[in-house]
Amino acid sequence: MNPIVMIPARMASSRLPDKPLADIHGLPMIVQVLRRAEEADAGPVVVAAGDQAIVDAVEAAGGRAVLTDPALPSGTDRIHQALGIVDPRGTYDVILNIQGDLPVLEPKTVRATLAALTRTADADWGTAACAIAEPEDFDPASGVNKVVAAWEPDGTFGRALYFSKYPVPWGEGEVFHHIGLYSYRRAALDRFVALPPSPLEIRERLEQLRALEAGMRIEVARVETIPLGVDTPRQLEQARTLLTPAGAAGDTNAHGEKSP
């Protein structure tokens, strides 16, 4: 196994303009995410940037970034294009996709996402999930995506059966917040980006359903905290509070609370 970590980022954000460059303790947010990815020690880290300003910010901080086509439709397409630039010979066989708006991401969540993929030869993708505790997160309008998984007896890992914005499955029991981190085998990533959007993907607006509809196996790791995604000025302030001036992330959940 030879993994590489890719962080897709672009400037187009209506709720938080120039989001990747937002200052968090003297560093652009994209650099804070880069630092969290480096702390996970899962492989070399490359930012797949949709804008030259992001490349400049990352390189100024000593990181590596690749400029990609700004018209690409998704972060997955962006990292695939960047991977072809940085590794045309296919040296890296596992790819970790870390969203560019997770400056408080814990290294153990990254490692769990990688373990979800590599623990079984049958997995095409890996991802992570956390049981929902906050009532507002059940709301389909909350922005919290859910995953239905066939969990193994100890509940640590499971196979993804479906993803939705709705609180599924129905009935008594836990509902899981899908955390948007992914690990892919390279062949699965190549196959995925070559597929057209699938009917369920279009209906739910969740691209991982394209992989399921194509028969790919997505393994899920259960984790105990949800990383704060920064999409609004309020969440940016939360991130500034949760990070120390030196940039080290604490054990926190998406609501800025310490995990048990």
Contacts in CASP RR format, 6 or more apart in sequence:
PFRMAT RR
TARGET T0000
AUTHOR 0000-0000-0000
METHOD contacts of the structure
MODEL  1
MNPIVMIPARMASSRLPDKPLADIHGLPMIVQVLRRAEEADAGPVVVAAG
DQAIVDAVEAAGGRAVLTDPALPSGTDRIHQALGIVDPRGTYDVILNIQG
DLPVLEPKTVRATLAALTRTADADWGTAACAIAEPEDFDPASGVNKVVAA
WEPDGTFGRALYFSKYPVPWGEGEVFHHIGLYSYRRAALDRFVALPPSPL
EIRERLEQLRALEAGMRIEVARVETIPLGVDTPRQLEQARTLLTPAGAAG
DTNAHGEKSP
1 93 0 8 1.000
1 94 0 8 1.000
1 118 0 8 1.000
2 91 0 8 1.000
2 92 0 8 1.000
2 93 0 8 1.000
2 94 0 8 1.000
3 42 0 8 1.000
3 43 0 8 1.000
3 92 0 8 1.000
3 93 0 8 1.000
3 94 0 8 1.000
3 95 0 8 1.000
3 96 0 8 1.000
3 114 0 8 1.000
3 183 0 8 1.000
4 43 0 8 1.000
4 44 0 8 1.000
4 45 0 8 1.000
4 46 0 8 1.000
4 83 0 8 1.000
4 86 0 8 1.000
4 87 0 8 1.000
4 92 0 8 1.000
4 94 0 8 1.000
4 95 0 8 1.000
4 96 0 8 1.000
5 37 0 8 1.000
5 40 0 8 1.000
5 42 0 8 1.000
5 43 0 8 1.000
5 44 0 8 1.000
5 45 0 8 1.000
5 46 0 8 1.000
5 95 0 8 1.000
5 96 0 8 1.000
5 98 0 8 1.000
5 110 0 8 1.000
6 45 0 8 1.000
6 46 0 8 1.000
6 47 0 8 1.000
6 48 0 8 1.000
6 79 0 8 1.000
6 82 0 8 1.000
6 83 0 8 1.000
6 95 0 8 1.000
6 96 0 8 1.000
6 97 0 8 1.000
6 98 0 8 1.000
7 30 0 8 1.000
7 33 0 8 1.000
7 34 0 8 1.000
7 37 0 8 1.000
7 45 0 8 1.000
7 46 0 8 1.000
7 47 0 8 1.000
7 48 0 8 1.000
7 79 0 8 1.000
7 97 0 8 1.000
7 98 0 8 1.000
7 99 0 8 1.000
7 100 0 8 1.000
8 47 0 8 1.000
8 48 0 8 1.000
8 75 0 8 1.000
8 76 0 8 1.000
8 78 0 8 1.000
8 79 0 8 1.000
8 82 0 8 1.000
8 97 0 8 1.000
8 99 0 8 1.000
8 100 0 8 1.000
9 20 0 8 1.000
9 30 0 8 1.000
9 33 0 8 1.000
9 47 0 8 1.000
9 48 0 8 1.000
9 49 0 8 1.000
9 50 0 8 1.000
9 54 0 8 1.000
9 100 0 8 1.000
10 20 0 8 1.000
10 49 0 8 1.000
10 50 0 8 1.000
10 51 0 8 1.000
10 54 0 8 1.000
10 70 0 8 1.000
10 78 0 8 1.000
11 18 0 8 1.000
11 19 0 8 1.000
11 20 0 8 1.000
11 21 0 8 1.000
11 50 0 8 1.000
11 51 0 8 1.000
11 53 0 8 1.000
11 54 0 8 1.000
13 19 0 8 1.000
13 231 0 8 1.000
15 231 0 8 1.000
15 232 0 8 1.000
16 22 0 8 1.000
16 230 0 8 1.000
16 231 0 8 1.000
16 232 0 8 1.000
16 233 0 8 1.000
16 235 0 8 1.000
16 236 0 8 1.000
18 53 0 8 1.000
19 29 0 8 1.000
19 101 0 8 1.000
19 230 0 8 1.000
19 231 0 8 1.000
20 28 0 8 1.000
20 29 0 8 1.000
20 30 0 8 1.000
20 49 0 8 1.000
20 51 0 8 1.000
20 53 0 8 1.000
20 54 0 8 1.000
20 57 0 8 1.000
20 100 0 8 1.000
20 101 0 8 1.000
21 28 0 8 1.000
21 29 0 8 1.000
21 30 0 8 1.000
21 53 0 8 1.000
21 54 0 8 1.000
21 57 0 8 1.000
22 28 0 8 1.000
22 29 0 8 1.000
22 230 0 8 1.000
22 236 0 8 1.000
23 29 0 8 1.000
24 32 0 8 1.000
24 103 0 8 1.000
24 236 0 8 1.000
24 239 0 8 1.000
24 240 0 8 1.000
24 243 0 8 1.000
24 247 0 8 1.000
25 32 0 8 1.000
25 240 0 8 1.000
25 243 0 8 1.000
25 244 0 8 1.000
25 245 0 8 1.000
25 246 0 8 1.000
25 247 0 8 1.000
27 35 0 8 1.000
27 61 0 8 1.000
27 247 0 8 1.000
28 57 0 8 1.000
28 61 0 8 1.000
29 100 0 8 1.000
29 101 0 8 1.000
29 103 0 8 1.000
29 230 0 8 1.000
29 236 0 8 1.000
29 239 0 8 1.000
30 47 0 8 1.000
30 54 0 8 1.000
30 57 0 8 1.000
30 58 0 8 1.000
30 100 0 8 1.000
31 57 0 8 1.000
31 58 0 8 1.000
31 61 0 8 1.000
31 63 0 8 1.000
32 103 0 8 1.000
32 239 0 8 1.000
32 243 0 8 1.000
32 247 0 8 1.000
33 98 0 8 1.000
33 99 0 8 1.000
33 100 0 8 1.000
33 101 0 8 1.000
33 102 0 8 1.000
33 103 0 8 1.000
33 105 0 8 1.000
34 45 0 8 1.000
34 47 0 8 1.000
34 58 0 8 1.000
34 61 0 8 1.000
34 63 0 8 1.000
35 247 0 8 1.000
36 98 0 8 1.000
36 102 0 8 1.000
36 103 0 8 1.000
36 104 0 8 1.000
36 105 0 8 1.000
36 106 0 8 1.000
36 107 0 8 1.000
36 110 0 8 1.000
36 249 0 8 1.000
37 45 0 8 1.000
37 96 0 8 1.000
37 98 0 8 1.000
37 105 0 8 1.000
37 110 0 8 1.000
38 45 0 8 1.000
39 107 0 8 1.000
39 249 0 8 1.000
40 107 0 8 1.000
40 110 0 8 1.000
40 111 0 8 1.000
41 107 0 8 1.000
42 96 0 8 1.000
42 110 0 8 1.000
42 111 0 8 1.000
42 114 0 8 1.000
43 96 0 8 1.000
44 64 0 8 1.000
45 63 0 8 1.000
45 64 0 8 1.000
46 64 0 8 1.000
46 65 0 8 1.000
46 66 0 8 1.000
46 82 0 8 1.000
46 86 0 8 1.000
47 54 0 8 1.000
47 55 0 8 1.000
47 58 0 8 1.000
47 63 0 8 1.000
47 64 0 8 1.000
47 65 0 8 1.000
47 66 0 8 1.000
48 65 0 8 1.000
48 66 0 8 1.000
48 68 0 8 1.000
48 75 0 8 1.000
48 78 0 8 1.000
48 79 0 8 1.000
48 81 0 8 1.000
48 82 0 8 1.000
48 83 0 8 1.000
49 55 0 8 1.000
49 58 0 8 1.000
49 65 0 8 1.000
49 66 0 8 1.000
49 67 0 8 1.000
49 68 0 8 1.000
50 67 0 8 1.000
50 68 0 8 1.000
50 69 0 8 1.000
50 70 0 8 1.000
50 72 0 8 1.000
50 78 0 8 1.000
51 67 0 8 1.000
51 70 0 8 1.000
52 67 0 8 1.000
54 65 0 8 1.000
55 65 0 8 1.000
55 66 0 8 1.000
55 67 0 8 1.000
58 64 0 8 1.000
58 65 0 8 1.000
59 65 0 8 1.000
64 86 0 8 1.000
66 82 0 8 1.000
66 85 0 8 1.000
66 86 0 8 1.000
68 78 0 8 1.000
68 81 0 8 1.000
68 82 0 8 1.000
68 85 0 8 1.000
69 81 0 8 1.000
72 78 0 8 1.000
72 81 0 8 1.000
74 207 0 8 1.000
75 97 0 8 1.000
76 97 0 8 1.000
76 182 0 8 1.000
76 189 0 8 1.000
76 192 0 8 1.000
76 193 0 8 1.000
76 207 0 8 1.000
77 193 0 8 1.000
79 95 0 8 1.000
79 97 0 8 1.000
79 189 0 8 1.000
80 189 0 8 1.000
80 190 0 8 1.000
80 193 0 8 1.000
83 92 0 8 1.000
83 95 0 8 1.000
83 186 0 8 1.000
83 189 0 8 1.000
90 186 0 8 1.000
92 186 0 8 1.000
93 185 0 8 1.000
93 186 0 8 1.000
94 114 0 8 1.000
94 117 0 8 1.000
94 118 0 8 1.000
94 183 0 8 1.000
94 184 0 8 1.000
94 185 0 8 1.000
94 186 0 8 1.000
95 183 0 8 1.000
95 184 0 8 1.000
95 186 0 8 1.000
95 189 0 8 1.000
96 110 0 8 1.000
96 113 0 8 1.000
96 114 0 8 1.000
96 181 0 8 1.000
96 182 0 8 1.000
96 183 0 8 1.000
97 181 0 8 1.000
97 182 0 8 1.000
97 183 0 8 1.000
97 184 0 8 1.000
98 105 0 8 1.000
98 110 0 8 1.000
98 181 0 8 1.000
99 180 0 8 1.000
99 181 0 8 1.000
99 229 0 8 1.000
101 229 0 8 1.000
101 230 0 8 1.000
101 231 0 8 1.000
102 181 0 8 1.000
102 227 0 8 1.000
102 228 0 8 1.000
102 229 0 8 1.000
102 230 0 8 1.000
103 228 0 8 1.000
103 230 0 8 1.000
103 239 0 8 1.000
103 243 0 8 1.000
103 249 0 8 1.000
104 227 0 8 1.000
104 228 0 8 1.000
104 229 0 8 1.000
104 239 0 8 1.000
104 242 0 8 1.000
104 243 0 8 1.000
104 249 0 8 1.000
104 250 0 8 1.000
104 252 0 8 1.000
105 181 0 8 1.000
105 227 0 8 1.000
105 249 0 8 1.000
106 225 0 8 1.000
106 227 0 8 1.000
106 249 0 8 1.000
106 250 0 8 1.000
106 251 0 8 1.000
108 223 0 8 1.000
109 128 0 8 1.000
109 179 0 8 1.000
109 181 0 8 1.000
109 223 0 8 1.000
109 225 0 8 1.000
109 227 0 8 1.000
110 181 0 8 1.000
112 128 0 8 1.000
112 221 0 8 1.000
112 223 0 8 1.000
113 126 0 8 1.000
113 127 0 8 1.000
113 128 0 8 1.000
113 179 0 8 1.000
113 181 0 8 1.000
113 182 0 8 1.000
113 183 0 8 1.000
113 221 0 8 1.000
114 126 0 8 1.000
114 183 0 8 1.000
115 157 0 8 1.000
115 221 0 8 1.000
116 123 0 8 1.000
116 126 0 8 1.000
116 127 0 8 1.000
116 128 0 8 1.000
116 157 0 8 1.000
116 158 0 8 1.000
116 183 0 8 1.000
116 219 0 8 1.000
116 220 0 8 1.000
116 221 0 8 1.000
117 123 0 8 1.000
117 125 0 8 1.000
117 126 0 8 1.000
117 183 0 8 1.000
117 184 0 8 1.000
117 185 0 8 1.000
117 219 0 8 1.000
118 183 0 8 1.000
119 157 0 8 1.000
119 219 0 8 1.000
120 219 0 8 1.000
122 217 0 8 1.000
123 185 0 8 1.000
123 217 0 8 1.000
123 218 0 8 1.000
123 219 0 8 1.000
124 184 0 8 1.000
124 185 0 8 1.000
124 188 0 8 1.000
124 211 0 8 1.000
124 216 0 8 1.000
124 217 0 8 1.000
124 218 0 8 1.000
125 182 0 8 1.000
125 183 0 8 1.000
125 184 0 8 1.000
125 185 0 8 1.000
125 188 0 8 1.000
125 208 0 8 1.000
125 211 0 8 1.000
125 216 0 8 1.000
125 217 0 8 1.000
125 218 0 8 1.000
125 219 0 8 1.000
126 182 0 8 1.000
126 183 0 8 1.000
126 184 0 8 1.000
126 218 0 8 1.000
126 219 0 8 1.000
126 220 0 8 1.000
126 221 0 8 1.000
127 147 0 8 1.000
127 160 0 8 1.000
127 178 0 8 1.000
127 179 0 8 1.000
127 180 0 8 1.000
127 181 0 8 1.000
127 182 0 8 1.000
127 183 0 8 1.000
127 208 0 8 1.000
127 218 0 8 1.000
127 219 0 8 1.000
127 220 0 8 1.000
127 221 0 8 1.000
128 178 0 8 1.000
128 179 0 8 1.000
128 180 0 8 1.000
128 181 0 8 1.000
128 220 0 8 1.000
128 221 0 8 1.000
128 222 0 8 1.000
128 223 0 8 1.000
129 147 0 8 1.000
129 149 0 8 1.000
129 176 0 8 1.000
129 177 0 8 1.000
129 178 0 8 1.000
129 179 0 8 1.000
129 220 0 8 1.000
129 221 0 8 1.000
129 222 0 8 1.000
129 223 0 8 1.000
130 176 0 8 1.000
130 177 0 8 1.000
130 179 0 8 1.000
130 222 0 8 1.000
130 223 0 8 1.000
130 224 0 8 1.000
130 225 0 8 1.000
130 226 0 8 1.000
130 253 0 8 1.000
131 174 0 8 1.000
131 175 0 8 1.000
131 176 0 8 1.000
131 177 0 8 1.000
131 222 0 8 1.000
132 138 0 8 1.000
132 144 0 8 1.000
132 146 0 8 1.000
132 167 0 8 1.000
132 174 0 8 1.000
132 175 0 8 1.000
132 176 0 8 1.000
132 177 0 8 1.000
134 255 0 8 1.000
136 142 0 8 1.000
137 144 0 8 1.000
137 177 0 8 1.000
138 144 0 8 1.000
138 167 0 8 1.000
138 175 0 8 1.000
140 165 0 8 1.000
140 166 0 8 1.000
140 167 0 8 1.000
143 165 0 8 1.000
144 165 0 8 1.000
144 177 0 8 1.000
145 163 0 8 1.000
145 164 0 8 1.000
145 165 0 8 1.000
145 177 0 8 1.000
145 178 0 8 1.000
145 180 0 8 1.000
145 206 0 8 1.000
146 163 0 8 1.000
146 164 0 8 1.000
146 165 0 8 1.000
146 166 0 8 1.000
146 167 0 8 1.000
146 168 0 8 1.000
146 175 0 8 1.000
146 176 0 8 1.000
146 177 0 8 1.000
146 178 0 8 1.000
147 160 0 8 1.000
147 162 0 8 1.000
147 163 0 8 1.000
147 176 0 8 1.000
147 177 0 8 1.000
147 178 0 8 1.000
147 220 0 8 1.000
148 160 0 8 1.000
148 161 0 8 1.000
148 162 0 8 1.000
148 163 0 8 1.000
148 164 0 8 1.000
148 168 0 8 1.000
148 169 0 8 1.000
148 176 0 8 1.000
149 158 0 8 1.000
149 159 0 8 1.000
149 160 0 8 1.000
149 161 0 8 1.000
149 176 0 8 1.000
149 220 0 8 1.000
150 158 0 8 1.000
150 159 0 8 1.000
150 161 0 8 1.000
151 157 0 8 1.000
151 158 0 8 1.000
151 222 0 8 1.000
152 158 0 8 1.000
155 222 0 8 1.000
156 221 0 8 1.000
156 222 0 8 1.000
157 219 0 8 1.000
157 220 0 8 1.000
157 221 0 8 1.000
157 222 0 8 1.000
158 219 0 8 1.000
158 220 0 8 1.000
158 222 0 8 1.000
159 217 0 8 1.000
159 218 0 8 1.000
159 219 0 8 1.000
159 220 0 8 1.000
160 208 0 8 1.000
160 212 0 8 1.000
160 218 0 8 1.000
160 219 0 8 1.000
160 220 0 8 1.000
161 212 0 8 1.000
162 168 0 8 1.000
162 209 0 8 1.000
162 212 0 8 1.000
163 178 0 8 1.000
163 204 0 8 1.000
163 206 0 8 1.000
163 208 0 8 1.000
163 209 0 8 1.000
163 212 0 8 1.000
164 204 0 8 1.000
164 206 0 8 1.000
165 204 0 8 1.000
165 205 0 8 1.000
165 206 0 8 1.000
167 175 0 8 1.000
168 175 0 8 1.000
169 175 0 8 1.000
176 220 0 8 1.000
176 222 0 8 1.000
177 226 0 8 1.000
177 254 0 8 1.000
179 223 0 8 1.000
179 226 0 8 1.000
179 227 0 8 1.000
182 208 0 8 1.000
184 192 0 8 1.000
188 211 0 8 1.000
188 216 0 8 1.000
191 214 0 8 1.000
191 216 0 8 1.000
192 210 0 8 1.000
192 211 0 8 1.000
192 214 0 8 1.000
192 216 0 8 1.000
195 210 0 8 1.000
195 214 0 8 1.000
197 207 0 8 1.000
197 210 0 8 1.000
198 209 0 8 1.000
198 210 0 8 1.000
198 213 0 8 1.000
198 214 0 8 1.000
199 213 0 8 1.000
200 206 0 8 1.000
200 209 0 8 1.000
200 210 0 8 1.000
200 212 0 8 1.000
200 213 0 8 1.000
201 207 0 8 1.000
201 208 0 8 1.000
201 209 0 8 1.000
201 210 0 8 1.000
201 213 0 8 1.000
208 218 0 8 1.000
211 218 0 8 1.000
212 218 0 8 1.000
224 259 0 8 1.000
224 260 0 8 1.000
225 251 0 8 1.000
225 252 0 8 1.000
225 253 0 8 1.000
225 254 0 8 1.000
225 259 0 8 1.000
226 253 0 8 1.000
226 254 0 8 1.000
227 254 0 8 1.000
228 235 0 8 1.000
228 238 0 8 1.000
228 239 0 8 1.000
228 242 0 8 1.000
228 252 0 8 1.000
228 253 0 8 1.000
228 254 0 8 1.000
228 256 0 8 1.000
229 235 0 8 1.000
229 239 0 8 1.000
229 254 0 8 1.000
230 236 0 8 1.000
230 238 0 8 1.000
230 239 0 8 1.000
238 256 0 8 1.000
241 256 0 8 1.000
242 249 0 8 1.000
242 250 0 8 1.000
242 252 0 8 1.000
242 256 0 8 1.000
243 249 0 8 1.000
243 250 0 8 1.000
251 258 0 8 1.000
251 259 0 8 1.000
252 258 0 8 1.000
252 259 0 8 1.000
253 259 0 8 1.000
END
